[in-house]
Every structure is written in C-alpha cells, then in structure tokens.
Amino acid sequence: MSVAAGDIEAALAAALAPTALEVQDDSHLHAGHTGAREGRHFSVRIASKRFEGLARVARHRLVYDALRSLMPRGIHALAIDARVPDEP
C-alpha cells in the first residue's frame, strides 16, 4: 500500500502536536527520476513546540522518527521545513 499525504499528516499530528502542518505530494515533479519508481516525494512544513531548543538536524530526526512506520510504504524523498511556532 502506497503512503499518501494524509498518512503523513496524521502521523506527524499524533507525534508532534504541530501548531501548523502542511504536507505536499511533489511526486509529479519527479516523474522520470530513477527514485520515482521507488516511492513518492513529499514536502513537509511543520511548526511544533517540540522543536524548541533543537538544532535543524535534531528537528528532522523527530520528523523521521514520527514517520518511521510509513517510510517503507513508499516515501522516497522528504523535504522538511521544521520550525518552532512564530519562527520566521
């Protein structure tokens, strides 16, 4: 079963209690790309208080941890913009 943007939204909402969340399926932009056969491409914009005091890499790790069960279901690429609420 292939993963959908709604699956990602639900997993991130449950794990990180975001104040803002946007998940976009960018797969159509990567048609013909070798990795496109291996899964879908997504962009995630998320703001959460859980990111306070964390460096960018640590924030991304929290996102990947929240999506651990979905990764083998067809996420090939994930672009992450993770911020704390009110961060520009």
Biopython code that builds the backbone (N, CA, C, O; Angstrom):
import numpy as np
from Bio.PDB.StructureBuilder import StructureBuilder

atoms = [
    (1, "MET", "N", (0.847, -1.188, 0.000)),
    (1, "MET", "CA", (0.000, 0.000, 0.000)),
    (1, "MET", "C", (0.886, 1.244, 0.000)),
    (1, "MET", "O", (1.822, 1.337, 0.794)),
    (2, "SER", "N", (0.606, 2.175, -0.862)),
    (2, "SER", "CA", (1.379, 3.396, -1.000)),
    (2, "SER", "C", (0.952, 4.424, 0.040)),
    (2, "SER", "O", (-0.224, 4.521, 0.389)),
    (3, "VAL", "N", (1.911, 5.178, 0.521)),
    (3, "VAL", "CA", (1.645, 6.212, 1.509)),
    (3, "VAL", "C", (1.076, 7.452, 0.809)),
    (3, "VAL", "O", (1.432, 7.749, -0.332)),
    (4, "ALA", "N", (0.197, 8.163, 1.499)),
    (4, "ALA", "CA", (-0.417, 9.383, 0.980)),
    (4, "ALA", "C", (-0.113, 10.540, 1.923)),
    (4, "ALA", "O", (0.285, 10.325, 3.067)),
    (5, "ALA", "N", (-0.300, 11.753, 1.448)),
    (5, "ALA", "CA", (-0.045, 12.935, 2.257)),
    (5, "ALA", "C", (-0.848, 12.896, 3.559)),
    (5, "ALA", "O", (-0.353, 13.312, 4.606)),
    (6, "GLY", "N", (-2.071, 12.402, 3.494)),
    (6, "GLY", "CA", (-2.907, 12.314, 4.700)),
    (6, "GLY", "C", (-2.320, 11.385, 5.749)),
    (6, "GLY", "O", (-2.472, 11.635, 6.945)),
    (7, "ASP", "N", (-1.655, 10.321, 5.327)),
    (7, "ASP", "CA", (-0.990, 9.412, 6.261)),
    (7, "ASP", "C", (0.135, 10.132, 6.989)),
    (7, "ASP", "O", (0.309, 9.972, 8.197)),
    (8, "ILE", "N", (0.894, 10.923, 6.248)),
    (8, "ILE", "CA", (1.996, 11.679, 6.838)),
    (8, "ILE", "C", (1.462, 12.716, 7.806)),
    (8, "ILE", "O", (1.992, 12.871, 8.906)),
    (9, "GLU", "N", (0.416, 13.428, 7.407)),
    (9, "GLU", "CA", (-0.196, 14.429, 8.281)),
    (9, "GLU", "C", (-0.660, 13.803, 9.587)),
    (9, "GLU", "O", (-0.407, 14.354, 10.658)),
    (10, "ALA", "N", (-1.326, 12.674, 9.516)),
    (10, "ALA", "CA", (-1.842, 12.016, 10.718)),
    (10, "ALA", "C", (-0.711, 11.584, 11.644)),
    (10, "ALA", "O", (-0.802, 11.761, 12.859)),
    (11, "ALA", "N", (0.346, 11.023, 11.085)),
    (11, "ALA", "CA", (1.468, 10.562, 11.904)),
    (11, "ALA", "C", (2.177, 11.733, 12.578)),
    (11, "ALA", "O", (2.530, 11.650, 13.754)),
    (12, "LEU", "N", (2.386, 12.813, 11.846)),
    (12, "LEU", "CA", (3.053, 13.975, 12.422)),
    (12, "LEU", "C", (2.180, 14.668, 13.464)),
    (12, "LEU", "O", (2.681, 15.126, 14.491)),
    (13, "ALA", "N", (0.890, 14.746, 13.203)),
    (13, "ALA", "CA", (-0.021, 15.354, 14.168)),
    (13, "ALA", "C", (-0.023, 14.581, 15.485)),
    (13, "ALA", "O", (-0.006, 15.179, 16.561)),
    (14, "ALA", "N", (-0.045, 13.268, 15.399)),
    (14, "ALA", "CA", (-0.070, 12.434, 16.600)),
    (14, "ALA", "C", (1.237, 12.522, 17.384)),
    (14, "ALA", "O", (1.220, 12.545, 18.614)),
    (15, "ALA", "N", (2.357, 12.573, 16.686)),
    (15, "ALA", "CA", (3.657, 12.524, 17.357)),
    (15, "ALA", "C", (4.168, 13.884, 17.831)),
    (15, "ALA", "O", (4.848, 13.970, 18.853)),
    (16, "LEU", "N", (3.845, 14.943, 17.093)),
    (16, "LEU", "CA", (4.491, 16.224, 17.365)),
    (16, "LEU", "C", (3.539, 17.359, 17.732)),
    (16, "LEU", "O", (3.993, 18.474, 17.987)),
    (17, "ALA", "N", (2.255, 17.108, 17.766)),
    (17, "ALA", "CA", (1.258, 18.132, 18.130)),
    (17, "ALA", "C", (1.582, 19.482, 17.479)),
    (17, "ALA", "O", (1.778, 20.474, 18.181)),
    (18, "PRO", "N", (1.637, 19.526, 16.166)),
    (18, "PRO", "CA", (2.040, 20.764, 15.494)),
    (18, "PRO", "C", (1.016, 21.885, 15.638)),
    (18, "PRO", "O", (-0.185, 21.648, 15.768)),
    (19, "THR", "N", (1.530, 23.113, 15.610)),
    (19, "THR", "CA", (0.654, 24.282, 15.573)),
    (19, "THR", "C", (0.350, 24.658, 14.129)),
    (19, "THR", "O", (-0.620, 25.366, 13.857)),
    (20, "ALA", "N", (1.175, 24.185, 13.211)),
    (20, "ALA", "CA", (0.954, 24.364, 11.776)),
    (20, "ALA", "C", (1.539, 23.146, 11.068)),
    (20, "ALA", "O", (2.598, 22.646, 11.446)),
    (21, "LEU", "N", (0.840, 22.677, 10.042)),
    (21, "LEU", "CA", (1.307, 21.500, 9.319)),
    (21, "LEU", "C", (0.793, 21.541, 7.890)),
    (21, "LEU", "O", (-0.398, 21.728, 7.644)),
    (22, "GLU", "N", (1.716, 21.363, 6.953)),
    (22, "GLU", "CA", (1.365, 21.285, 5.538)),
    (22, "GLU", "C", (2.206, 20.181, 4.905)),
    (22, "GLU", "O", (3.434, 20.194, 4.993)),
    (23, "VAL", "N", (1.538, 19.237, 4.272)),
    (23, "VAL", "CA", (2.228, 18.166, 3.567)),
    (23, "VAL", "C", (1.805, 18.219, 2.115)),
    (23, "VAL", "O", (0.614, 18.238, 1.803)),
    (24, "GLN", "N", (2.780, 18.243, 1.235)),
    (24, "GLN", "CA", (2.511, 18.333, -0.197)),
    (24, "GLN", "C", (3.147, 17.160, -0.909)),
    (24, "GLN", "O", (4.313, 16.845, -0.669)),
    (25, "ASP", "N", (2.403, 16.516, -1.774)),
    (25, "ASP", "CA", (2.929, 15.436, -2.599)),
    (25, "ASP", "C", (3.557, 16.059, -3.845)),
    (25, "ASP", "O", (2.860, 16.614, -4.694)),
    (26, "ASP", "N", (4.873, 15.959, -3.941)),
    (26, "ASP", "CA", (5.610, 16.538, -5.063)),
    (26, "ASP", "C", (5.999, 15.494, -6.102)),
    (26, "ASP", "O", (6.835, 15.767, -6.963)),
    (27, "SER", "N", (5.424, 14.334, -6.039)),
    (27, "SER", "CA", (5.822, 13.228, -6.910)),
    (27, "SER", "C", (5.736, 13.589, -8.392)),
    (27, "SER", "O", (6.582, 13.173, -9.183)),
    (28, "HIS", "N", (4.723, 14.357, -8.767)),
    (28, "HIS", "CA", (4.559, 14.712, -10.176)),
    (28, "HIS", "C", (5.742, 15.521, -10.718)),
    (28, "HIS", "O", (5.988, 15.533, -11.924)),
    (29, "LEU", "N", (6.470, 16.193, -9.829)),
    (29, "LEU", "CA", (7.627, 16.980, -10.242)),
    (29, "LEU", "C", (8.849, 16.110, -10.519)),
    (29, "LEU", "O", (9.840, 16.578, -11.078)),
    (30, "HIS", "N", (8.770, 14.844, -10.125)),
    (30, "HIS", "CA", (9.916, 13.948, -10.248)),
    (30, "HIS", "C", (9.648, 12.784, -11.197)),
    (30, "HIS", "O", (10.368, 11.786, -11.176)),
    (31, "ALA", "N", (8.635, 12.907, -12.014)),
    (31, "ALA", "CA", (8.326, 11.851, -12.981)),
    (31, "ALA", "C", (9.544, 11.618, -13.868)),
    (31, "ALA", "O", (10.148, 12.565, -14.371)),
    (32, "GLY", "N", (9.894, 10.363, -14.053)),
    (32, "GLY", "CA", (11.050, 10.013, -14.855)),
    (32, "GLY", "C", (12.327, 9.889, -14.056)),
    (32, "GLY", "O", (13.293, 9.290, -14.529)),
    (33, "HIS", "N", (12.356, 10.441, -12.856)),
    (33, "HIS", "CA", (13.506, 10.332, -11.967)),
    (33, "HIS", "C", (13.631, 8.883, -11.506)),
    (33, "HIS", "O", (12.621, 8.243, -11.213)),
    (34, "THR", "N", (14.826, 8.367, -11.439)),
    (34, "THR", "CA", (15.048, 6.964, -11.070)),
    (34, "THR", "C", (14.345, 6.610, -9.772)),
    (34, "THR", "O", (13.703, 5.563, -9.686)),
    (35, "GLY", "N", (14.452, 7.456, -8.769)),
    (35, "GLY", "CA", (13.845, 7.178, -7.473)),
    (35, "GLY", "C", (12.334, 7.211, -7.479)),
    (35, "GLY", "O", (11.704, 6.707, -6.549)),
    (36, "ALA", "N", (11.736, 7.793, -8.506)),
    (36, "ALA", "CA", (10.275, 7.885, -8.564)),
    (36, "ALA", "C", (9.638, 6.503, -8.595)),
    (36, "ALA", "O", (8.497, 6.331, -8.165)),
    (37, "ARG", "N", (10.371, 5.523, -9.102)),
    (37, "ARG", "CA", (9.836, 4.157, -9.119)),
    (37, "ARG", "C", (9.859, 3.533, -7.722)),
    (37, "ARG", "O", (9.129, 2.582, -7.445)),
    (38, "GLU", "N", (10.708, 4.082, -6.848)),
    (38, "GLU", "CA", (10.876, 3.523, -5.505)),
    (38, "GLU", "C", (9.915, 4.116, -4.490)),
    (38, "GLU", "O", (9.791, 3.580, -3.389)),
    (39, "GLY", "N", (9.243, 5.186, -4.817)),
    (39, "GLY", "CA", (8.313, 5.799, -3.874)),
    (39, "GLY", "C", (7.990, 7.226, -4.256)),
    (39, "GLY", "O", (8.400, 7.727, -5.302)),
    (40, "ARG", "N", (7.243, 7.862, -3.376)),
    (40, "ARG", "CA", (6.743, 9.210, -3.634)),
    (40, "ARG", "C", (7.649, 10.264, -2.999)),
    (40, "ARG", "O", (8.410, 9.964, -2.079)),
    (41, "HIS", "N", (7.563, 11.485, -3.491)),
    (41, "HIS", "CA", (8.319, 12.626, -2.988)),
    (41, "HIS", "C", (7.334, 13.562, -2.264)),
    (41, "HIS", "O", (6.268, 13.880, -2.791)),
    (42, "PHE", "N", (7.700, 13.986, -1.073)),
    (42, "PHE", "CA", (6.839, 14.872, -0.288)),
    (42, "PHE", "C", (7.632, 16.045, 0.261)),
    (42, "PHE", "O", (8.837, 15.949, 0.493)),
    (43, "SER", "N", (6.924, 17.170, 0.466)),
    (43, "SER", "CA", (7.448, 18.326, 1.182)),
    (43, "SER", "C", (6.616, 18.481, 2.442)),
    (43, "SER", "O", (5.390, 18.372, 2.403)),
    (44, "VAL", "N", (7.284, 18.737, 3.558)),
    (44, "VAL", "CA", (6.612, 18.908, 4.841)),
    (44, "VAL", "C", (7.030, 20.241, 5.433)),
    (44, "VAL", "O", (8.219, 20.529, 5.569)),
    (45, "ARG", "N", (6.047, 21.046, 5.781)),
    (45, "ARG", "CA", (6.264, 22.277, 6.556)),
    (45, "ARG", "C", (5.542, 22.070, 7.870)),
    (45, "ARG", "O", (4.331, 21.848, 7.894)),
    (46, "ILE", "N", (6.287, 22.142, 8.968)),
    (46, "ILE", "CA", (5.706, 21.856, 10.265)),
    (46, "ILE", "C", (6.273, 22.811, 11.312)),
    (46, "ILE", "O", (7.468, 23.108, 11.323)),
    (47, "ALA", "N", (5.394, 23.279, 12.187)),
    (47, "ALA", "CA", (5.795, 24.079, 13.344)),
    (47, "ALA", "C", (5.298, 23.356, 14.583)),
    (47, "ALA", "O", (4.135, 22.960, 14.661)),
    (48, "SER", "N", (6.191, 23.189, 15.550)),
    (48, "SER", "CA", (5.832, 22.479, 16.780)),
    (48, "SER", "C", (6.687, 22.978, 17.933)),
    (48, "SER", "O", (7.866, 23.282, 17.754)),
    (49, "LYS", "N", (6.095, 23.062, 19.106)),
    (49, "LYS", "CA", (6.844, 23.426, 20.302)),
    (49, "LYS", "C", (7.875, 22.363, 20.650)),
    (49, "LYS", "O", (8.835, 22.641, 21.368)),
    (50, "ARG", "N", (7.681, 21.144, 20.145)),
    (50, "ARG", "CA", (8.648, 20.069, 20.386)),
    (50, "ARG", "C", (10.019, 20.380, 19.784)),
    (50, "ARG", "O", (11.009, 19.753, 20.160)),
    (51, "PHE", "N", (10.092, 21.324, 18.870)),
    (51, "PHE", "CA", (11.353, 21.665, 18.221)),
    (51, "PHE", "C", (12.151, 22.728, 18.985)),
    (51, "PHE", "O", (13.293, 23.017, 18.627)),
    (52, "GLU", "N", (11.563, 23.306, 20.026)),
    (52, "GLU", "CA", (12.236, 24.381, 20.761)),
    (52, "GLU", "C", (13.564, 23.901, 21.319)),
    (52, "GLU", "O", (13.649, 22.844, 21.945)),
    (53, "GLY", "N", (14.603, 24.702, 21.081)),
    (53, "GLY", "CA", (15.927, 24.406, 21.591)),
    (53, "GLY", "C", (16.691, 23.352, 20.811)),
    (53, "GLY", "O", (17.804, 22.990, 21.191)),
    (54, "LEU", "N", (16.108, 22.850, 19.716)),
    (54, "LEU", "CA", (16.749, 21.802, 18.929)),
    (54, "LEU", "C", (17.356, 22.374, 17.655)),
    (54, "LEU", "O", (16.800, 23.280, 17.033)),
    (55, "ALA", "N", (18.496, 21.831, 17.285)),
    (55, "ALA", "CA", (19.131, 22.188, 16.012)),
    (55, "ALA", "C", (18.325, 21.583, 14.868)),
    (55, "ALA", "O", (17.477, 20.716, 15.079)),
    (56, "ARG", "N", (18.598, 22.044, 13.678)),
    (56, "ARG", "CA", (17.872, 21.585, 12.485)),
    (56, "ARG", "C", (17.918, 20.064, 12.334)),
    (56, "ARG", "O", (16.894, 19.441, 12.051)),
    (57, "VAL", "N", (19.075, 19.471, 12.516)),
    (57, "VAL", "CA", (19.205, 18.018, 12.355)),
    (57, "VAL", "C", (18.348, 17.278, 13.383)),
    (57, "VAL", "O", (17.717, 16.276, 13.048)),
    (58, "ALA", "N", (18.318, 17.748, 14.606)),
    (58, "ALA", "CA", (17.505, 17.106, 15.652)),
    (58, "ALA", "C", (16.013, 17.237, 15.334)),
    (58, "ALA", "O", (15.239, 16.316, 15.598)),
    (59, "ARG", "N", (15.614, 18.359, 14.777)),
    (59, "ARG", "CA", (14.213, 18.540, 14.381)),
    (59, "ARG", "C", (13.849, 17.541, 13.292)),
    (59, "ARG", "O", (12.787, 16.921, 13.342)),
    (60, "HIS", "N", (14.726, 17.386, 12.312)),
    (60, "HIS", "CA", (14.478, 16.439, 11.223)),
    (60, "HIS", "C", (14.410, 15.011, 11.754)),
    (60, "HIS", "O", (13.606, 14.210, 11.277)),
    (61, "ARG", "N", (15.240, 14.690, 12.727)),
    (61, "ARG", "CA", (15.198, 13.348, 13.316)),
    (61, "ARG", "C", (13.838, 13.069, 13.950)),
    (61, "ARG", "O", (13.309, 11.964, 13.827)),
    (62, "LEU", "N", (13.269, 14.070, 14.627)),
    (62, "LEU", "CA", (11.942, 13.888, 15.218)),
    (62, "LEU", "C", (10.899, 13.620, 14.140)),
    (62, "LEU", "O", (10.012, 12.786, 14.326)),
    (63, "VAL", "N", (10.999, 14.314, 13.025)),
    (63, "VAL", "CA", (10.059, 14.096, 11.924)),
    (63, "VAL", "C", (10.231, 12.677, 11.370)),
    (63, "VAL", "O", (9.251, 11.956, 11.184)),
    (64, "TYR", "N", (11.468, 12.285, 11.111)),
    (64, "TYR", "CA", (11.719, 10.931, 10.591)),
    (64, "TYR", "C", (11.279, 9.865, 11.586)),
    (64, "TYR", "O", (10.748, 8.832, 11.180)),
    (65, "ASP", "N", (11.488, 10.092, 12.879)),
    (65, "ASP", "CA", (11.039, 9.132, 13.895)),
    (65, "ASP", "C", (9.520, 8.980, 13.843)),
    (65, "ASP", "O", (8.998, 7.872, 13.964)),
    (66, "ALA", "N", (8.816, 10.094, 13.665)),
    (66, "ALA", "CA", (7.353, 10.060, 13.608)),
    (66, "ALA", "C", (6.856, 9.306, 12.373)),
    (66, "ALA", "O", (5.758, 8.750, 12.381)),
    (67, "LEU", "N", (7.665, 9.291, 11.319)),
    (67, "LEU", "CA", (7.265, 8.667, 10.057)),
    (67, "LEU", "C", (7.902, 7.290, 9.849)),
    (67, "LEU", "O", (7.779, 6.705, 8.773)),
    (68, "ARG", "N", (8.572, 6.784, 10.861)),
    (68, "ARG", "CA", (9.318, 5.520, 10.733)),
    (68, "ARG", "C", (8.479, 4.392, 10.124)),
    (68, "ARG", "O", (8.966, 3.677, 9.249)),
    (69, "SER", "N", (7.250, 4.222, 10.561)),
    (69, "SER", "CA", (6.428, 3.117, 10.046)),
    (69, "SER", "C", (5.943, 3.359, 8.620)),
    (69, "SER", "O", (5.562, 2.415, 7.928)),
    (70, "LEU", "N", (5.954, 4.616, 8.175)),
    (70, "LEU", "CA", (5.488, 4.938, 6.819)),
    (70, "LEU", "C", (6.603, 4.883, 5.774)),
    (70, "LEU", "O", (6.331, 4.699, 4.588)),
    (71, "MET", "N", (7.836, 5.039, 6.201)),
    (71, "MET", "CA", (8.946, 5.101, 5.248)),
    (71, "MET", "C", (8.992, 3.885, 4.314)),
    (71, "MET", "O", (9.147, 4.065, 3.107)),
    (72, "PRO", "N", (8.866, 2.670, 4.821)),
    (72, "PRO", "CA", (8.931, 1.522, 3.915)),
    (72, "PRO", "C", (7.708, 1.371, 3.013)),
    (72, "PRO", "O", (7.707, 0.546, 2.099)),
    (73, "ARG", "N", (6.674, 2.159, 3.267)),
    (73, "ARG", "CA", (5.458, 2.078, 2.451)),
    (73, "ARG", "C", (5.529, 2.951, 1.206)),
    (73, "ARG", "O", (4.542, 3.058, 0.477)),
    (74, "GLY", "N", (6.661, 3.572, 0.948)),
    (74, "GLY", "CA", (6.775, 4.282, -0.314)),
    (74, "GLY", "C", (7.146, 5.740, -0.246)),
    (74, "GLY", "O", (6.812, 6.493, -1.162)),
    (75, "ILE", "N", (7.830, 6.178, 0.809)),
    (75, "ILE", "CA", (8.361, 7.539, 0.823)),
    (75, "ILE", "C", (9.790, 7.453, 0.312)),
    (75, "ILE", "O", (10.659, 6.882, 0.972)),
    (76, "HIS", "N", (10.029, 8.019, -0.859)),
    (76, "HIS", "CA", (11.377, 8.006, -1.422)),
    (76, "HIS", "C", (12.162, 9.243, -0.988)),
    (76, "HIS", "O", (13.346, 9.150, -0.664)),
    (77, "ALA", "N", (11.499, 10.397, -0.984)),
    (77, "ALA", "CA", (12.173, 11.644, -0.635)),
    (77, "ALA", "C", (11.257, 12.505, 0.216)),
    (77, "ALA", "O", (10.040, 12.522, 0.037)),
    (78, "LEU", "N", (11.883, 13.226, 1.153)),
    (78, "LEU", "CA", (11.133, 14.057, 2.077)),
    (78, "LEU", "C", (11.897, 15.362, 2.279)),
    (78, "LEU", "O", (12.999, 15.358, 2.827)),
    (79, "ALA", "N", (11.322, 16.470, 1.842)),
    (79, "ALA", "CA", (11.893, 17.798, 2.084)),
    (79, "ALA", "C", (11.211, 18.345, 3.331)),
    (79, "ALA", "O", (9.984, 18.428, 3.382)),
    (80, "ILE", "N", (11.996, 18.719, 4.336)),
    (80, "ILE", "CA", (11.443, 19.109, 5.631)),
    (80, "ILE", "C", (11.797, 20.553, 5.955)),
    (80, "ILE", "O", (12.957, 20.957, 5.863)),
    (81, "ASP", "N", (10.788, 21.321, 6.333)),
    (81, "ASP", "CA", (10.955, 22.656, 6.897)),
    (81, "ASP", "C", (10.324, 22.585, 8.279)),
    (81, "ASP", "O", (9.104, 22.674, 8.415)),
    (82, "ALA", "N", (11.159, 22.424, 9.312)),
    (82, "ALA", "CA", (10.674, 22.238, 10.691)),
    (82, "ALA", "C", (11.052, 23.448, 11.527)),
    (82, "ALA", "O", (12.227, 23.791, 11.652)),
    (83, "ARG", "N", (10.045, 24.085, 12.095)),
    (83, "ARG", "CA", (10.263, 25.320, 12.875)),
    (83, "ARG", "C", (9.500, 25.267, 14.183)),
    (83, "ARG", "O", (8.607, 24.440, 14.367)),
    (84, "VAL", "N", (9.862, 26.161, 15.087)),
    (84, "VAL", "CA", (9.060, 26.343, 16.281)),
    (84, "VAL", "C", (7.984, 27.374, 15.923)),
    (84, "VAL", "O", (8.164, 28.155, 14.989)),
    (85, "PRO", "N", (6.866, 27.380, 16.658)),
    (85, "PRO", "CA", (5.824, 28.363, 16.364)),
    (85, "PRO", "C", (6.404, 29.788, 16.425)),
    (85, "PRO", "O", (7.239, 30.084, 17.280)),
    (86, "ASP", "N", (5.973, 30.633, 15.548)),
    (86, "ASP", "CA", (6.395, 32.034, 15.446)),
    (86, "ASP", "C", (7.825, 32.212, 14.948)),
    (86, "ASP", "O", (8.327, 33.336, 14.952)),
    (87, "GLU", "N", (8.492, 31.154, 14.523)),
    (87, "GLU", "CA", (9.827, 31.279, 13.939)),
    (87, "GLU", "C", (9.660, 31.708, 12.485)),
    (87, "GLU", "O", (8.865, 31.122, 11.750)),
    (88, "PRO", "N", (10.405, 32.727, 12.073)),
    (88, "PRO", "CA", (10.257, 33.202, 10.686)),
    (88, "PRO", "C", (10.724, 32.176, 9.665)),
    (88, "PRO", "O", (10.661, 32.429, 8.462)),
]
sb = StructureBuilder()
sb.init_structure("model")
sb.init_model(0)
sb.init_chain("A")
sb.init_seg("    ")
for serial, (resi, resn, name, xyz) in enumerate(atoms, 1):
    if name == "N":
        sb.init_residue(resn, " ", resi, " ")
    sb.init_atom(name, np.array(xyz, "f"), 0.0, 1.0, " ", f" {name:<3s}", serial, name[0])
structure = sb.get_structure()
